[in-house]
Amino acid sequence: MTSGDFPPDAQATLTIDLRAIIENYKSCHQLAGGIESAAMVKADAYGMGIEQVAPALFNKASCRIFFVANLAEALKLRRVTPHAIIYVLNGIFPGHLDYFARHDIRPVLNDLAQVKLWADFCPEKSLPCAIHFDTGINRLGLSPTETAQFINDGAVRQKLNIALIMSHLACSDDSKNPMNRKQLDDFKAITGQFPGIPASLANSGGILLGPDYHFDLVRPGLLLFGGNPRPGHRPKGIKPVFRITGKILQIREVAPGDTVGYGATWHPGKPRHIATINIGYADGYLQMFNNRGRVYAGGKELPVVGRVSMDMIAVDVTDITISAGDDVELLGEHITLEMASEVSTLSQYEILTGVRERYQRIYSLND
């Protein structure tokens, strides 16, 4: 069964503006002072659809370098961008090597075991890779001890075609955090050992930290999809890229003494009109929005009342004129990622990547 086999309004709708993503990529390039920009498209392009987003960036924005989390994402990406440079952040495992070679995918090597595995697999420096150095996040990457060993092991380094060295900032969303400067200084010391090899440190937040953090390649993710990695106004040129709308299933009047939703957590102080909307936590609208979320309709922000159910939320629509079958905005131009993050305490990343497959997806690319 395809989407054409049932009415398009049978689901809530996710509208994705590919042109806005393209423009955000160009804005990231400008914010980075013209430094080359990759595109972070892991987690299905932050929920927006890797098979649509990546070709748009490659063909319309001249983005040539992409990062994904794992090999499965890389293979999916390779099918739609046959000529792109693709890096896999999670590195390699035994048994995966032939896939990397056959599909021209580059591993990001995160420890000495992965370095040895790749070096033994391609000893003639024929297949490019990236080396990830951990400068403080203590997640992936060569530890300081491993970094020293790798720098001093000329024999292993001679076997590798190192196309990129990189690290990842832990606190780039806080420009005043001293961790940023410490990681910068440590990474600069490492880059000095690899003259002539491109270096990359800045994610979206790192781009906004300024030129010292840009090196040869920046790796925007959240900024591409209209998010804001730090408090305050959205950076210049960064636009919302998607809109989620739900449909009103029913409107009913509730009176004082009535309750709404599971657990009876909300009750009106006076008669109210409550609309039931066809979106719930199975669509990625999580219970963090219980009695806290906001939607937009009729020119106003409206409160979510009661608990979020699997397939539905309830909204107080008393102050507007609206009917069953009408749409309301849950995320988009009026209910922004920043706003949703603030009221729910979810990060913008969680909200974006939590978008589920149940939406009717509409892609636009207006030239």
N, C-alpha and C positions, 0 to 999 in steps of 0.2 A: 504493500500500500504506500502510495506517495502522498505528499501534502495536497496534491490536486484531487485526491479521492474523497475529501471532506471539506466542508465550508471553512474558509480562512478565519472566520470569527469563532470557531469552535475552541480556540485557545486564546490565552493572553498573547500580546504582541510585543516583540522586541524589534525595534527599528534601528538599524546600524548605518551610520553615515560614513561610508568609506572615504569620501572626499575630505571629511573633517579629520579622519585619521591621517590621511596623506598630508594635510596642512599642518597637523600637530607634529608630524615627523619633520617637516621642513622648519617648523618653529624650534624644535629641539636642536636642529642643525645650527640655526642662528643663535640660539641661547648658548651653544657651545663654541661660538666664535668661528664657525666654519669647519670645525674639526669633524672628521668623518663620523657618521652615526650608524650604529647597528640598530636592529629592532629586536626587542625581547618579545617573543611570541609564544612563550611556554604557556601551559594551562589553556590550550586552545585559544591562543591570542587573548589571554585574560578574559575568556568567556565569549569573545566576540566572533570567533570562528577563524581558525588558522587558514583554512582552505580558501577563504575569501579575502582576508586581511593581507596575508603575505603576498599573493600575486599583485594586489593593488599597490602595495608599497614598492615591490620590485619594478612593476611596469610603469607606474605613474609618478613615483618619487625617486627612482634610481637608487633605492636601498639595495645594497648588495650583500650585506652580512646580517645573518639572523642567529639568534640564540634560542635554544629550546632546552627543556630539562632532561629528556631521556631519548633513547634511540627510537622508541616507537613514535614519538612526536617528530623526530628528525626524518623518519621514513615517510611519514604523512606529508611533511613539508616538502621533501624532495620531489614528490609526485606533482606538486603544483608550482614549484620553483626549480626547474631542472638545472638552472645555471647559477643559482645563489651559493654563497659560502655559508655553510651551516655548522655551528658549534653545538656540541652536547655538553651541558654543564655537569651532568652527573658522572662523566668520565666513561670508562670502559670496564667490561667484565670479560673473563675468558669465555669464548664462544660467540662473542659479539664482533670480533675483529674483522672477519670477512665482510660483515654487513657495512662497517665503516669504509672499508676499502672499495667494495663493489659499488657503493652509492656515493662515493666522494664526500663523506661526512667527516668532520674533524672533531676528535675528542678533546675535551678540556681535562688534562691529566691532573689529578688531585692529590696523589701521594706517590711515594717512590715505587710501590708495587705496580701502580698503573704505568709509571714512567718506564720501568723495566719491561713490562708486558708489551708496550707499544714499541719500544726500542728493539726488542728481540723480533717483533713481527715485521718491522720495516727497517732493517739496519742500514739501508743505503739512502736514508733521508728522503725517500720518495714521497711519503705521505705526510702532509702537514698536521700539526697539532698545536694546542695552546697549553701553557703551563700556568696553573692557578697557585698563587702563593697566599697563604693565610697570614694576614697582617693584624689579626685581632678579633675577628668575628667567631673564631673557633667553631667553624662549621665544616666547609670543604676547603681543600687547598693544602699545599705542603706546609707543615709546621715550621717554626723557626729552625729547629734542629734539622729537619729534612731539607729545608732551603739551603742551609750551610753545606750539607752533604752534597746536594745536587750541584751547587755552584762549584764545588771543589772536585767534582767527578767529571773531568774533561772527557773521559772515554765514553760515558753514557751520553753526554751532551752532543758529542760528535755524531752519534747515531740518529739524532733527532732533527727533523725539519721543523723548528719552532717558528710558527707563523705569528704568534701572539703570546705575550705574558700579561697576566691579569691578577687583580685582587678585587675584593668586594668590601664596601664600606658598611659598617655596622650601625652608624648613627647619623647618616646623611640627612635625615629628616629634621635634625636639630643642628642648625648652623653654628651654635655656640658650644656644642659638645667638644671637649678637648680630644676625644677619641679620633675625630676627623683628622686633626693635624698630626697626631701620632701615627695613624695609618698612612697618611700621605708621606711623612718623613721616612717611614720604614719601606714603603713601596719605592720611593725615589732611590733609596740605597740599593734596592734589589735591581731596579732598572739599569743602574750603573754597571752592573755585571753582564748586561745583555745589549751591548751597543748595536744599533741598527735594527733591532727587533721591535716592532710596534708594541705599545703598552696601553693597557686599559684599566681604569679604576672606577670611573663615574657611572653610577646608575642614574635614575631620574633625579634623585635628591643631590647626587654628586655634581650633576650638571649645574645646579643652582648654587653650588658652593664656590664657583668661580674658576678662572682659567688654570690655576695651579693644579686642579683636579682632573683636567680634561685629557691630558697626554695625547695619544694618537687616535683614540677611538672611544666614543662614549656609547653607553648601552641603555637608552631609555626604554622603559616599559610603561609604568603608570602614566607618565606624561602623554604617551601616544594615545591613550584611551581616555583622555580628558580628566584624569585625576590630578591631584595636587599633593606632592610629597611632603609639604610643610605647611604649617598654619599661615593664614593670611590670604591675600588675593591670589587667584590663579595666575600663574606666570603669563607674561605677554604672549599672545598668539595661540594659547592652548584653549581649545574649544571642547564642549561636550560632544560626544560622538554617538551616543545611543539614547534611546527612549523606551522605557517599559510602560505599557499601558495595559490595564486590566478592564474587564467589562463588568458592568453592574448586572448581577443576576436577579436581584430582588431588592425592593425597598419596603420597609415596614416601620410603623410607628411603635415605639416602646414608651412605656409610662413609668413614672416613679414606682419603685418596687420591683420592676422587671430587671433582668440581667441579660448580658450579652456574652455568648461564647463559653467555651469550656472553663470550668472552675468558677464560673460566675464572678469574674474579677472586676467587671465594670457594670455600673448601674447608673441610670440618669437621675439628676436632681429635679428634672422637669421633663415633659414630653419631648421626645427627639425622634427624628427620622434617621434610620440606620440602613445603609446600603451594604449588601453583601457582594464582594468583588471576587472574581475567579482566579485569585492568586494566593498561594500559601507557601509553607516552608518546603514543599516538594518542588516549588519553582525557584527556590533560593531566597525567598523572603522569610527570614528566620524569626524565631520567637524572641529574639533580641528586640524586635519591634513591638512586642506586646504592650498595648496601652501607651505607646511612645511614638510610633511611626507617624509620618505625615504623607498625604497624597495631595494632588493638585487637580482641581476641576472647577468649572464655573468661575474662573478668575480668582480662586481662593485656595489657600492651604487648608486642608481638612484633617482632623485627627483620626488615627486608627484607634478603635476602641475594642477592648477585650483581647483575648489571646489569638495569636495567629494559628489557624488550623492547617492541616496538610494541604488543603486545596482552596482555602478561602480566608479572607479577612473581612472585618466589619469596619465601616467608616461612617462617621457622623456627617450627614449631608443636609442637616436641618436648614442651614443658612444659604443654600443655593437651590436653584431649580434644575432638577436632573431626573432622568427616567431610567428604568430598566433597559438594558441594551446600550446605554451610553458608556463611553470610555473615561477612565481616570488615569492620570499619570502617577506612577509610583517612583520612577527615577527618570531624570532627563534634565531639560533646561530649567525647570522650576524647582524640582526636588533633586538637588545636585548630589553627587557622591559625597562631597564634604558635609552637606546637611545630613544625609542619611547616616554617615559615619558618626557624626556628633551625637545624634539622638539615640543611636543603637549601641555605641561603643565598639562596633565592628570596625576594622580597618577598611579603608577604601579597597585594598587588595582583596580582602575577604568578600566584600560585596560584589566586586566585579567577577571574580573567579567562581562565585557561587551561583552565577546565572545558569539555569538548567536548560535541558533540551526541550522541555514541553512548550516553549514559546513558538508561536508562528513568527519566523524570522523574515524580515524584509530588509534587503540591502539596497542602498542607493549610492550611486556614483555619478553625480552630475558634473559634467565638465563645464 
